[in-house]
Amino acid sequence: MTRVFNFSPGPATLPEAVLRRAADEMLDWNGSGMSVMEMSHRGKEFMGIFAQTESLLRELMAIPANYKVLFMQGGAIGENAIVPMNLIGRTGSADYINTGDWSTRSLTEAARYGKVNVAASGAASKFTAIPPQSEWKLDPNASYVHICSNETIGGVEYHWTPDTGAVPLVADMSSNILARPIDVSKYGLIYAGAQKNMGPSGVTVVIVRDDLLDQALPITPSAFHYQLQAKNDSMYNTPPTYAIYIAGLVLQHVKALGGLGAMEAHNRAKAAVLYDFLDQSGFYRNPVARADRSLMNVPFFLKDAALDEAFLKGAQVAGLVQLKGHRIVGGMRASIYNAMPLEGVQALVAYMADFERQHG
Ligand SMILES: *Cc1c(COP(=O)(O)O)cnc(C)c1O
């Protein structure tokens, strides 16, 4: 068996130890005589897995007691609608900060449920920088302020937490949750699809402050109603049980590595290897403002786009896969989430240097 270094933006690489453990437990979880996939979500075995997953997430992220953790379906794109359905009713409007493709999708979807005010936009910089808060035109009457904490496609990331005063801050953290410690109490709501840093696709984590639970528009489907899901411990409908189990294994793995502080150190070291290399090269270029560079997704361009195909082909041969940039940005993108080992980034940089020597 040969495993590649997989730079996919998502679904993304998972820790090998987690996959091995899942394989070991596939047919018989902990002497139960069945796979986790086959368990009733209300049976004592799965309830144990579920409780442990939630408590690990609470512990690792230091989630305060006045926040509910929901395990939902629908992905982050589902949450683009579910968040406004649940939260925009308080005043009828919401502020959105547009920092790229994912923010644009969020605010476009939200406009179906209320008034959306784009309080700031990075469009003038072609979304290569996060607009500083001094330029934001926040509406004190907004139901919430929405940000995307890491733009997976553009590779820009907040390295600071906005201060929205009494207006709840809502963040799509799909591509940087668990990458470093954050202060959950500064947010009203955090959501994230699992398939970047937390597990397989299929489960969406929502961390929501208690006082925001009960403001849903009457049209909100029951399965997507935060209050109803909270009252039913995320089991109003059948939750994505297997994805939750794998997320639980990932959380155990992160804890064993030292928690989110250790993840941050690991992620900073990895990102530095790649950015330092890009910065000294005249052949490759990363377009993002230094202060806003993502530790998770690193887009880069070759000097001559005609070489892109040869670059990707050679990378594939070297066991470095899924490096093609998103179609709307072009070029390359290396996604270096928590589970990407330092050796993967070092192998990528070695290949890039080699390619530059041959074609530069
Ligand atoms: C991947 C991603 C999404 C899309 O999530 P789905 O699971 O496809 O709904 C949304 N937002 C961000 C920031 C992402 O990285």
Boltz pocket constraint, residues with backbone or C-beta under 6 A from the ligand:
constraints:
  - pocket:
      binder: B
      contacts: [[A, 9], [A, 10], [A, 74], [A, 75], [A, 76], [A, 77], [A, 78], [A, 102], [A, 148], [A, 150], [A, 151], [A, 152], [A, 172], [A, 173], [A, 174], [A, 175], [A, 193], [A, 196], [A, 201]]
      max_distance: 6.0
